[in-house]
Amino acid sequence: MPALNSRHNSAVQLLFGLIKLVRPKQWIKNAFVFAPLLFSGLFLNWLSVQQAIVVALLFCLASSATYILNDLKDIEKDRLHPTKSKTRPLASGVVQPIHAKFLMGTFYLILALAAIFYLHMMLVIAAYLLLNVVYSHYLKYQPVLDIFTIAAGFVLRVYAGAVAIAVPISSWMFITTLCLALYLASIKRRQELNLTGIASRKTLEQYSLSLLNRYAEMSAIGALLFYSIFVMSEKPSLIVSIPLVLFGIFRYWYITDIHHQGESPTDTLLYDKQMLTTAFLWVIVCIYGLWPV
C-alpha cells in the first residue's frame, strides 16, 4: 500500500508539474488574436468566432511548446538560480526532460496536423514557432532585438487573428500592437534588471534602468498616440475607450514602479482588480461602439 500511494503521489506531482510547465496563465496573451474579430465587427458572426477560437487554441499549443523548449534549453542555468531552481518543473526535478520532450513533441504533432485544415493560419503560427526557436538560441542574447522579438510575437497573434477571419489587418492596429508590446517587453526587462539584477538574464548586462525607462516611455506614448489616431479617424464611436487605455497605461506603470511588479505582465493583469476592471470595461465599450446596427 505505501508503494501504491507513493506512485500515486508521484503521478499527481508529475501531472501538476506538466501543467505548470505549459504555463496556462500565459495563454491570456493569446487574447490578442481576437482583436481583428472585435474591430471588424464580426463578433456576431458565429463562423468568424469559431475561427478566432481555433487560432487562439492553436496559439496556446504553440506558445506552450515554446515555453517547454526554452525551459529545456535553460535547465542547467535554472538549476543554479535561487528561485527558478524551485519554481520551474524541469529545474526542480518534478518533471524529467523526457516527459517534457514528449509533451512538446505532442504539441508540435497536433500543430502539424492542424495545417491540413487551417493552412493559412498555421503559416503564421509556423513563423511564430520559428521566430521563437531563433529567439531561444540567439536573439534573447541580443539587446534591443530581444525586446522586438517579444513584441513581434504579439503582432503575429493579431495577424493570425486577421487571417483566421479573412479580414485585412489595419495599419493602425499593427503599429498600435507593436508599440503596446514593446512597452510591456521594456517594462518586463526593466523589472528583471531592477529586481534580480544581471544574474537573471545575460542580455541585462547591456541595459540600464534609464535606457529601459526611455524605451517604455516612448513605446507607451506611441501606443496611446496611434490608438487615438486609429479611433478618431476610423472608429469614432470608440473615442470613449481612449481614457480607459490611458488609465490602463498609468495603472500598469504605477503597479510596476510602486509595487515592483511587471516582471510577468500576465500576473500583473490577473491579480490587479483595477487592471482587470479596466480591461473588462474596454471590451464592453468596444463591443457597444462597434455593435452592428
C-alpha positions as CSV (number, residue, x, y, z in Angstrom):
1,M,0.0,0.0,0.0
2,P,2.7,2.6,0.8
3,A,4.3,1.8,-2.6
4,L,1.0,2.4,-4.3
5,N,0.5,5.7,-2.5
6,S,4.0,6.7,-3.4
7,R,3.4,6.0,-7.1
8,H,0.1,7.9,-6.9
9,N,1.7,10.9,-5.3
10,S,4.5,10.9,-7.9
11,A,1.9,10.7,-10.8
12,V,0.0,13.7,-9.3
13,Q,3.2,15.7,-8.9
14,L,4.1,14.9,-12.5
15,L,0.7,16.0,-13.7
16,F,0.8,19.3,-11.9
17,G,4.4,19.8,-13.0
18,L,3.4,19.3,-16.6
19,I,0.5,21.7,-16.2
20,K,2.9,24.3,-14.7
21,L,5.4,23.6,-17.5
22,V,3.0,24.7,-20.2
23,R,2.2,27.9,-18.2
24,P,-1.6,28.1,-18.8
25,K,-1.7,31.6,-17.2
26,Q,0.3,32.9,-20.1
27,W,-2.4,31.9,-22.5
28,I,-4.1,35.2,-21.8
29,K,-1.6,36.7,-24.2
30,N,-3.3,34.8,-27.0
31,A,-6.4,37.0,-26.5
32,F,-4.6,39.4,-29.0
33,V,-5.9,37.1,-31.8
34,F,-9.4,38.4,-31.1
35,A,-8.5,42.0,-31.8
36,P,-9.3,41.8,-35.6
37,L,-12.6,40.0,-34.7
38,L,-13.6,42.8,-32.3
39,F,-12.6,45.7,-34.5
40,S,-14.0,44.2,-37.7
41,G,-17.4,44.0,-36.1
42,L,-17.7,40.3,-36.9
43,F,-18.1,39.2,-33.3
44,L,-21.7,38.3,-34.0
45,N,-20.7,36.1,-36.9
46,W,-20.6,32.6,-35.5
47,L,-18.2,31.2,-38.2
48,S,-15.8,34.1,-37.6
49,V,-16.0,33.5,-33.8
50,Q,-15.2,29.8,-34.3
51,Q,-12.2,30.5,-36.5
52,A,-10.9,33.0,-34.0
53,I,-11.3,30.5,-31.1
54,V,-9.5,27.8,-33.2
55,V,-6.5,30.1,-33.9
56,A,-6.4,31.1,-30.2
57,L,-6.3,27.4,-29.1
58,L,-3.6,26.7,-31.7
59,F,-1.5,29.6,-30.4
60,C,-1.9,28.2,-26.8
61,L,-0.3,25.0,-28.0
62,A,2.4,26.8,-29.9
63,S,3.3,29.2,-27.0
64,S,3.3,26.3,-24.5
65,A,5.7,24.3,-26.9
66,T,7.9,27.4,-26.9
67,Y,8.0,27.6,-23.1
68,I,8.9,24.0,-22.9
69,L,11.7,24.5,-25.5
70,N,13.1,27.4,-23.5
71,D,13.0,25.5,-20.2
72,L,14.8,22.5,-21.7
73,K,17.5,24.8,-23.1
74,D,17.9,26.7,-19.8
75,I,17.5,23.8,-17.4
76,E,21.2,23.8,-16.2
77,K,21.2,27.6,-15.7
78,D,17.8,27.5,-14.0
79,R,19.1,24.9,-11.5
80,L,21.7,27.4,-10.3
81,H,19.1,30.2,-10.0
82,P,17.8,30.7,-6.4
83,T,14.2,31.0,-7.4
84,K,13.8,29.1,-10.7
85,S,15.5,26.1,-9.2
86,K,12.5,25.7,-7.0
87,T,9.7,27.0,-9.2
88,R,10.5,25.6,-12.6
89,P,9.3,22.0,-13.0
90,L,12.4,20.9,-15.0
91,A,14.9,22.7,-12.9
92,S,13.3,21.4,-9.6
93,G,13.2,17.8,-10.9
94,V,9.4,17.5,-10.7
95,V,9.3,16.9,-14.5
96,Q,12.0,14.9,-16.2
97,P,13.3,16.1,-19.6
98,I,12.0,13.0,-21.4
99,H,8.4,13.9,-20.2
100,A,8.8,17.5,-21.3
101,K,10.2,16.4,-24.8
102,F,7.2,14.0,-25.2
103,L,4.7,16.7,-24.4
104,M,6.4,19.2,-26.6
105,G,6.5,16.7,-29.5
106,T,2.8,16.0,-29.0
107,F,2.1,19.7,-29.3
108,Y,4.2,20.0,-32.5
109,L,2.4,17.0,-33.9
110,I,-1.1,18.5,-33.3
111,L,0.0,21.7,-34.9
112,A,1.4,19.9,-37.9
113,L,-1.9,18.0,-38.3
114,A,-3.8,21.3,-37.9
115,A,-2.0,22.6,-41.0
116,I,-4.1,20.1,-43.1
117,F,-7.3,22.0,-42.2
118,Y,-6.0,25.5,-41.4
119,L,-3.1,26.1,-43.7
120,H,-3.1,29.9,-43.8
121,M,-3.4,30.2,-40.0
122,M,-0.7,27.6,-39.5
123,L,1.8,29.5,-41.8
124,V,1.6,32.4,-39.3
125,I,1.9,30.1,-36.3
126,A,4.9,28.4,-38.0
127,A,6.5,31.8,-38.3
128,Y,5.9,32.4,-34.6
129,L,7.5,29.0,-33.7
130,L,10.5,29.6,-36.0
131,L,10.9,33.1,-34.5
132,N,10.9,31.7,-31.0
133,V,13.4,29.0,-31.9
134,V,15.8,31.7,-33.2
135,Y,15.0,33.7,-30.1
136,S,15.8,30.9,-27.7
137,H,19.2,30.2,-29.4
138,Y,20.3,33.7,-30.4
139,L,18.0,36.7,-30.3
140,K,17.4,36.5,-26.5
141,Y,21.1,37.4,-26.0
142,Q,20.9,40.4,-28.3
143,P,19.9,43.7,-26.7
144,V,17.0,45.6,-28.4
145,L,16.5,42.6,-30.7
146,D,15.2,40.6,-27.8
147,I,12.6,43.2,-27.0
148,F,11.5,43.5,-30.6
149,T,11.3,39.7,-30.9
150,I,8.9,39.5,-27.9
151,A,6.8,42.3,-29.5
152,A,6.8,40.5,-32.8
153,G,5.1,37.6,-31.2
154,F,2.1,39.8,-30.2
155,V,1.9,41.2,-33.7
156,L,1.9,37.7,-35.2
157,R,-1.0,36.9,-32.9
158,V,-3.0,39.8,-34.2
159,Y,-2.1,38.9,-37.8
160,A,-3.1,35.3,-37.3
161,G,-6.5,36.6,-35.9
162,A,-7.0,38.6,-39.1
163,V,-6.0,35.7,-41.3
164,A,-8.4,33.4,-39.4
165,I,-11.5,35.5,-40.3
166,A,-10.2,36.7,-43.7
167,V,-10.0,40.4,-43.0
168,P,-7.2,42.8,-43.8
169,I,-5.2,44.0,-40.7
170,S,-5.4,47.7,-40.2
171,S,-2.1,49.5,-40.3
172,W,-3.1,51.4,-37.2
173,M,-3.8,48.1,-35.4
174,F,-0.4,46.8,-36.5
175,I,1.6,49.8,-35.2
176,T,-0.5,50.1,-32.0
177,T,0.0,46.5,-31.1
178,L,3.7,46.8,-31.8
179,C,4.1,49.8,-29.5
180,L,2.0,48.3,-26.8
181,A,4.0,45.0,-26.9
182,L,7.3,47.0,-26.9
183,Y,6.0,48.8,-23.8
184,L,5.3,45.6,-22.0
185,A,8.5,44.0,-23.0
186,S,10.6,47.1,-22.0
187,I,8.9,47.1,-18.6
188,K,9.5,43.4,-18.2
189,R,13.2,43.8,-18.9
190,R,13.3,46.9,-16.6
191,Q,11.8,44.9,-13.7
192,E,14.1,41.9,-14.3
193,L,17.1,44.3,-14.1
194,N,15.7,46.2,-11.1
195,L,14.6,43.3,-9.0
196,T,17.0,40.4,-9.8
197,G,20.0,42.2,-11.5
198,I,22.1,41.0,-14.3
199,A,22.4,37.5,-12.9
200,S,18.9,36.6,-14.1
201,R,19.5,37.2,-17.8
202,K,22.7,37.6,-19.7
203,T,21.4,40.4,-22.0
204,L,20.6,42.6,-19.0
205,E,24.3,43.3,-18.7
206,Q,23.9,45.5,-21.8
207,Y,20.9,47.5,-20.5
208,S,20.5,50.2,-17.9
209,L,17.3,51.2,-16.0
210,S,17.3,54.7,-17.5
211,L,17.5,53.2,-21.1
212,L,14.7,50.8,-20.4
213,N,12.6,53.6,-18.9
214,R,13.1,55.6,-22.1
215,Y,12.1,52.6,-24.2
216,A,9.0,52.1,-22.1
217,E,8.0,55.8,-22.2
218,M,8.5,56.1,-26.0
219,S,6.5,52.9,-26.6
220,A,3.7,53.9,-24.2
221,I,3.3,57.3,-25.9
222,G,3.4,55.6,-29.3
223,A,0.7,53.1,-28.3
224,L,-1.6,55.8,-27.0
225,L,-1.0,58.1,-29.9
226,F,-1.5,55.5,-32.6
227,Y,-4.6,54.0,-30.9
228,S,-6.1,57.5,-30.6
229,I,-5.5,58.3,-34.2
230,F,-6.9,55.0,-35.3
231,V,-10.1,55.5,-33.2
232,M,-10.6,59.1,-34.2
233,S,-10.0,58.5,-37.9
234,E,-11.7,55.1,-38.4
235,K,-13.7,54.2,-35.3
236,P,-15.1,57.5,-33.8
237,S,-17.7,55.5,-31.8
238,L,-14.8,54.3,-29.7
239,I,-13.5,57.7,-28.6
240,V,-14.7,57.0,-25.0
241,S,-12.3,54.0,-24.9
242,I,-9.3,56.3,-25.1
243,P,-9.4,57.3,-21.4
244,L,-9.6,53.6,-20.5
245,V,-6.4,52.9,-22.4
246,L,-4.7,55.9,-20.9
247,F,-5.7,54.8,-17.4
248,G,-4.6,51.2,-18.1
249,I,-1.1,52.5,-19.0
250,F,-0.9,54.7,-16.0
251,R,-2.1,52.0,-13.7
252,Y,0.3,49.4,-15.1
253,W,3.2,51.9,-14.6
254,Y,2.1,52.5,-11.0
255,I,2.0,48.8,-10.2
256,T,5.5,48.2,-11.7
257,D,7.1,51.3,-10.1
258,I,5.4,51.3,-6.7
259,H,4.6,47.7,-6.1
260,H,7.6,46.3,-8.0
261,Q,5.6,44.0,-10.2
262,G,5.6,43.8,-14.0
263,E,8.2,41.1,-14.4
264,S,5.3,39.0,-15.5
265,P,2.7,41.2,-17.4
266,T,0.2,38.3,-17.1
267,D,0.4,38.2,-13.3
268,T,0.1,42.0,-13.2
269,L,-3.1,41.9,-15.2
270,L,-4.7,38.9,-13.5
271,Y,-4.0,39.9,-9.9
272,D,-4.8,43.7,-10.0
273,K,-8.6,44.4,-9.8
274,Q,-8.3,47.8,-11.3
275,M,-6.4,46.5,-14.3
276,L,-9.0,43.7,-14.8
277,T,-11.9,46.1,-14.4
278,T,-10.3,48.5,-16.9
279,A,-9.7,45.7,-19.5
280,F,-13.3,44.4,-19.0
281,L,-14.8,47.9,-19.4
282,W,-12.6,48.5,-22.5
283,V,-14.0,45.3,-24.1
284,I,-17.6,46.3,-23.3
285,V,-17.2,49.8,-24.6
286,C,-15.6,48.4,-27.9
287,I,-18.4,45.9,-28.3
288,Y,-21.1,48.5,-27.7
289,G,-19.4,51.0,-30.0
290,L,-18.9,48.5,-32.8
291,W,-22.3,46.7,-32.5
292,P,-23.7,46.3,-36.0
293,V,-26.8,48.4,-36.5
